């Protein structure tokens, strides 16, 4: 896995200090910037490796492990997916997406913990309620939900991706009720209930003083203005869509790998960082997925990236229904039983060395000497964190 020629960390190292001096940031945003700047540099320490044949040496610096860091997601994703394999069922899987209107997105941007929490709760309640209705499926479903807050141009666009088996347990738990082939639940019915539940919970949060507004939204502190802002949202169609079912369990895992550990922008989309500007690729979904380029002033690029820093402790991957944390073991065992699957879940795989995960992901080896191609790289010394990282970062 070759290091991309440009990284978000490079933007932060060049322009981050000036941005921090000129803008008021949350503690979380500052921590994310510092973590990404220091990731895999001498600032975090690491170890020194030496080839046991030719004597070539290289430093291997530690990762920041921040969930917003583009460099730290591949290994985390691989470990997470290994744990998910045992949860897959012999059923069709659907991808359902819940999106809020722009006016709601603006409110959520200033009230992330509350707004995103409502988005998760109402998405889950909508799916479980409609699925449990005998007129639709009449079953208890289970699903995984992932929050994304960005669009391709890094603007704020909160939406939840759900991966749902196409069926569920009957109310008595004695059989599996499958949905119709190629069809999960009616999206218009989902959309209407989602809209009602979300606006009810948003109003309740406002009534209890849990929403705060500033800048262009400051007027919404007045109850009349808030009610007027919500009125048109009660009439418009909210976007909920379901994609065709996946081809099988392998495709489900491939999809999860693309979505669960994604960050606002990957390093490989960056094209240039020069003269105070950042140029990157983006995909225009409204025009047949056409690939385009966008150039932003560095401060605007940083501002957009930081829009997607989540509140501390906020979970962006959640499980519901029979995949809920407290009931998963028992409920999944029952699902496997009624689907005539092997009754015993596989034992969790032992945590692998990061070098094994890297090799599985890339086909390359971190153990083989990159110079002589014969010797093995052996750890020979610990490198303590440096007080100040060298300009431009360290060796990958």
C-alpha positions in Angstrom: 0.0 0.0 0.0 2.1 2.9 -1.3 1.7 6.2 0.5 -0.5 8.7 -1.5 1.6 11.5 -2.8 -0.6 14.0 -0.9 -2.5 13.7 2.4 -5.0 15.6 4.4 -2.2 15.8 7.0 -0.1 17.8 4.5 -2.9 20.4 4.3 -3.1 20.6 8.1 0.7 20.9 8.5 1.0 23.7 6.0 -2.1 25.7 6.8 -3.5 24.3 10.1 -1.7 26.7 12.4 -2.9 29.8 10.6 -6.4 28.4 10.5 -6.4 27.7 14.3 -5.2 31.2 15.0 -8.0 32.7 12.9 -11.0 30.6 13.9 -12.8 29.4 17.0 -12.7 25.6 17.1 -14.1 23.1 19.4 -11.7 21.0 21.5 -12.7 18.0 19.4 -11.7 19.7 16.2 -8.4 20.8 17.6 -7.7 17.2 18.8 -8.5 15.8 15.4 -6.2 18.2 13.6 -3.3 17.5 16.0 -3.8 13.8 15.6 -3.9 13.8 11.8 -0.8 16.1 11.7 1.2 13.8 14.0 0.0 10.4 12.6 2.9 8.2 11.6 5.5 10.8 12.4 8.2 10.9 15.0 5.8 13.0 17.2 4.0 9.7 18.2 7.1 7.6 18.5 7.4 4.1 17.2 10.2 1.6 16.7 13.3 1.0 14.6 13.4 -2.0 12.3 16.6 -3.6 10.8 17.0 -6.2 8.1 18.6 -9.3 9.5 20.4 -9.9 6.2 21.6 -6.6 4.7 21.3 -4.3 7.8 18.9 -1.8 6.2 17.1 0.2 8.8 13.8 2.1 8.8 11.7 3.8 11.4 8.1 2.7 11.8 6.1 5.4 13.5 2.8 4.9 15.4 -0.6 5.7 14.1 -2.9 8.2 15.8 -5.8 5.8 15.6 -8.3 8.7 15.3 -11.5 7.7 13.6 -11.4 10.8 11.4 -7.9 10.1 10.1 -7.7 8.9 6.5 -4.6 6.9 7.2 -5.9 4.9 10.2 -9.0 3.3 8.7 -7.8 0.3 6.7 -6.5 -1.8 9.6 -9.4 -0.8 11.8 -11.9 -1.8 9.0 -10.3 -5.2 8.5 -10.5 -6.1 12.2 -14.1 -4.9 12.4 -15.2 -6.9 9.2 -13.7 -10.1 10.6 -16.1 -9.8 13.6 -19.0 -9.2 11.3 -18.6 -12.3 9.2 -20.1 -14.5 11.9 -23.2 -12.3 12.0 -24.2 -12.8 8.3 -27.4 -14.8 7.7 -28.5 -16.9 4.7 -30.9 -14.1 3.5 -31.0 -11.4 0.9 -29.6 -8.1 2.2 -30.8 -4.6 1.4 -29.3 -1.2 1.6 -31.7 1.5 2.8 -30.6 5.2 3.2 -32.4 7.9 5.2 -31.6 11.5 4.4 -32.8 14.7 6.1 -33.7 18.0 4.2 -31.1 20.8 4.0 -33.0 22.9 6.7 -32.7 20.0 9.1 -29.0 19.5 8.2 -28.3 23.1 9.1 -29.9 22.6 12.5 -28.0 19.4 13.1 -24.7 21.1 12.2 -25.1 23.3 15.2 -26.5 20.6 17.4 -24.6 17.5 16.4 -25.1 15.2 19.3 -28.8 15.9 19.5 -29.5 16.0 15.8 -27.5 12.9 14.9 -29.0 11.1 17.9 -32.5 11.9 16.6 -31.5 10.7 13.1 -30.4 7.4 14.4 -33.4 6.8 16.7 -36.0 7.8 14.1 -34.3 5.7 11.4 -34.3 2.7 13.7 -37.9 3.2 14.9 -39.1 3.7 11.4 -37.6 0.5 10.0 -38.6 -1.6 13.0 -42.2 -0.2 13.1 -43.0 -0.7 9.4 -41.3 -4.2 9.4 -43.3 -5.3 12.4 -46.6 -4.3 10.8 -48.4 -7.4 9.5 -49.5 -5.4 6.4 -45.9 -5.2 5.4 -43.6 -7.9 6.8 -44.8 -8.7 10.3 -41.4 -9.6 11.7 -38.6 -8.4 14.0 -35.7 -7.3 11.9 -32.1 -6.6 12.7 -29.8 -4.2 11.0 -26.6 -2.1 11.1 -26.7 1.7 10.7 -23.8 3.9 9.7 -23.8 7.7 9.9 -22.3 9.7 7.1 -22.3 13.5 7.4 -20.7 14.5 4.1 -21.3 14.8 0.4 -18.6 14.4 -2.3 -17.7 18.1 -2.0 -17.3 17.9 1.8 -20.4 20.0 2.5 -22.7 18.9 5.4 -25.1 16.2 4.3 -26.1 13.9 7.2 -27.6 10.6 6.2 -27.7 7.1 7.6 -26.9 4.0 5.6 -28.6 0.8 6.8 -27.7 -2.8 5.9 -30.8 -5.0 6.5 -31.4 -8.7 6.0 -34.5 -9.1 3.9 -36.7 -10.7 6.5 -36.9 -11.3 10.2 -38.2 -13.4 13.1 -41.9 -14.1 13.4 -43.5 -12.7 16.6 -43.4 -16.1 18.2 -39.7 -16.6 17.2 -40.5 -19.9 15.6 -39.9 -19.1 11.9 -38.2 -16.7 9.5 -40.5 -14.4 7.5 -38.8 -13.4 4.3 -39.7 -10.3 2.3 -40.8 -10.5 -1.3 -38.0 -11.2 -3.7 -36.3 -8.0 -4.7 -38.5 -5.9 -2.4 -38.0 -4.9 1.2 -40.4 -2.3 2.5 -42.3 0.5 0.7 -40.1 3.6 0.7 -42.9 6.1 0.7 -44.4 4.6 3.8 -40.9 4.6 5.4 -40.4 8.3 4.4 -43.7 9.5 5.8 -43.2 7.8 9.2 -39.5 8.9 9.3 -40.6 12.5 8.7 -43.2 12.5 11.4 -41.0 10.8 14.0 -38.1 13.1 13.3 -40.0 16.3 13.5 -41.8 15.2 16.7 -38.4 14.4 18.4 -36.9 17.6 17.1 -39.7 19.7 18.5 -39.4 17.9 21.8 -35.7 18.6 21.9 -36.5 22.3 21.2 -39.2 22.4 23.9 -36.8 21.0 26.5 -34.1 23.5 25.6 -31.7 21.0 24.1 -31.2 22.9 20.8 -29.0 26.0 20.5 -28.6 28.4 17.6 -26.1 30.9 16.5 -25.1 32.9 13.4 -27.6 32.6 10.5 -29.9 30.4 12.6 -30.0 32.6 15.7 -33.6 33.7 14.9 -34.7 30.1 15.5 -34.4 30.7 19.2 -37.8 32.4 19.0 -40.5 29.7 19.2 -42.6 31.3 16.4 -39.7 31.4 14.0 -38.8 27.8 14.9 -42.4 26.7 14.2 -42.4 28.6 10.9 -39.1 27.0 9.8 -40.5 23.5 10.5 -43.9 24.1 8.8 -42.9 23.5 5.2 -40.8 20.4 6.2 -44.1 18.7 7.3 -45.3 18.8 3.7 -42.3 18.0 1.6 -41.1 14.5 0.7 -38.2 13.3 2.7 -35.7 11.2 0.9 -35.6 7.5 1.8 -34.5 5.0 -0.8 -33.7 1.3 -0.9 -31.2 -0.2 -3.3 -31.6 -3.6 -4.9 -30.5 -6.5 -2.8 -26.9 -7.5 -2.6 -25.7 -10.6 -4.5 -24.7 -12.5 -1.4 -22.7 -12.4 1.9 -19.5 -11.6 0.1 -21.1 -8.5 -1.5 -22.5 -7.4 1.9 -19.0 -7.5 3.5 -17.5 -5.6 0.5 -20.2 -2.9 0.9 -19.6 -2.7 4.6 -15.9 -2.3 4.0 -16.6 0.7 1.7 -18.9 2.5 4.1 -18.3 1.7 7.7 -14.9 3.2 8.1 -15.0 5.9 5.5 -13.9 9.4 6.4 -15.0 12.8 4.9 -12.3 12.5 2.1 -9.7 9.9 1.4 -6.1 10.9 0.7 -6.2 9.4 -2.8 -8.7 12.0 -3.9 -6.3 14.8 -3.4 -4.7 16.1 -6.6 -2.7 19.2 -5.6 -1.8 21.4 -2.6 -0.3 24.6 -3.8 -0.5 28.4 -3.6 -2.9 28.2 -0.6 -5.3 26.0 -2.5 -6.4 22.3 -2.4 -7.6 20.5 -5.5 -9.4 17.2 -5.3 -11.6 14.7 -7.2 -15.3 14.4 -6.6 -18.1 12.4 -8.2 -21.2 14.3 -9.4 -24.0 11.8 -8.6 -26.7 14.2 -10.1 -25.0 13.9 -13.5 -24.5 10.2 -14.1 -21.7 9.9 -11.5 -19.4 12.0 -13.6 -16.0 12.6 -12.1 -15.0 16.2 -11.6 -12.4 18.2 -9.9 -12.8 21.0 -7.3 -10.4 23.6 -6.0 -10.9 25.2 -2.6 -8.9 27.8 -0.7 -7.0 25.9 2.0 -9.0 27.5 4.9 -12.3 26.5 3.2 -11.1 22.9 2.7 -10.1 22.7 6.4 -13.5 24.3 7.4 -15.4 21.7 5.4 -13.3 18.8 6.7 -13.9 19.9 10.3 -17.7 20.0 9.7 -17.6 16.2 10.0 -15.8 15.9 13.3 -18.2 13.9 15.5 -18.9 14.8 19.2 -16.6 13.0 21.6 -18.0 9.5 22.4 -20.6 9.6 19.7 -21.0 6.2 18.0 -21.4 6.4 14.2 -22.0 2.6 13.7 -24.9 1.2 15.6 -26.9 -2.1 15.7 -30.6 -2.5 16.1 -33.3 -5.2 16.4 -32.0 -8.7 16.7 -28.5 -7.4 16.1 -28.7 -5.1 19.1 -25.8 -5.5 21.5 -27.8 -6.9 24.4 -29.7 -9.5 22.5 -27.4 -10.3 19.6 -26.0 -13.6 20.8 -29.4 -15.2 21.6 -31.3 -13.6 18.7 -28.7 -14.4 16.1 -28.6 -18.0 17.3 -32.4 -18.2 16.9 -32.2 -16.7 13.4 -29.6 -19.2 12.4 -31.7 -22.0 13.8 -34.9 -21.1 11.9 -32.9 -20.6 8.7 -31.3 -24.0 9.1 -27.8 -22.6 9.4 -25.1 -24.1 11.6 -26.2 -23.6 15.2 -22.9 -22.6 16.7 -21.3 -19.3 15.8 -17.6 -19.5 14.9 -15.2 -18.5 17.7 -13.9 -15.0 17.3 -10.6 -14.9 15.3 -7.6 -14.0 17.5 -6.4 -10.5 17.1 -3.8 -10.6 14.3 -0.6 -8.7 14.1 -1.0 -5.5 12.1 1.5 -6.8 9.6 -0.7 -9.8 8.8 -3.7 -7.6 8.3 -1.6 -5.3 6.0 -0.5 -8.3 3.9 -4.1 -9.6 3.7 -5.3 -6.2 2.5 -2.6 -5.3 0.0 -0.7 -8.5 -0.9 2.5 -6.7 0.2 4.7 -7.5 3.2 6.0 -5.3 5.9 8.3 -8.1 7.1 10.4 -8.5 4.0 13.3 -6.1 3.6 12.4 -3.5 0.8 16.1 -3.3 -0.2 17.5 -6.8 -0.4 14.0 -8.5 -0.8 15.4 -11.5 1.2 15.9 -10.6 4.8 13.3 -10.0 7.5 12.8 -6.7 9.2 13.3 -7.2 12.9 12.4 -4.7 15.6 15.6 -3.6 17.3 14.8 -0.4 19.2 11.9 1.7 20.6 11.6 5.3 19.4 10.2 7.5 22.0 7.8 10.3 20.9 9.6 13.5 19.9 8.4 16.8 21.4 8.1 18.3 18.0 7.6 16.3 14.8 9.9 17.0 11.8 8.4 19.3 9.2 6.4 17.4 6.6 5.9 14.3 8.8 7.8 11.1 9.0 8.3 7.8 7.2 5.4 5.6 6.6 
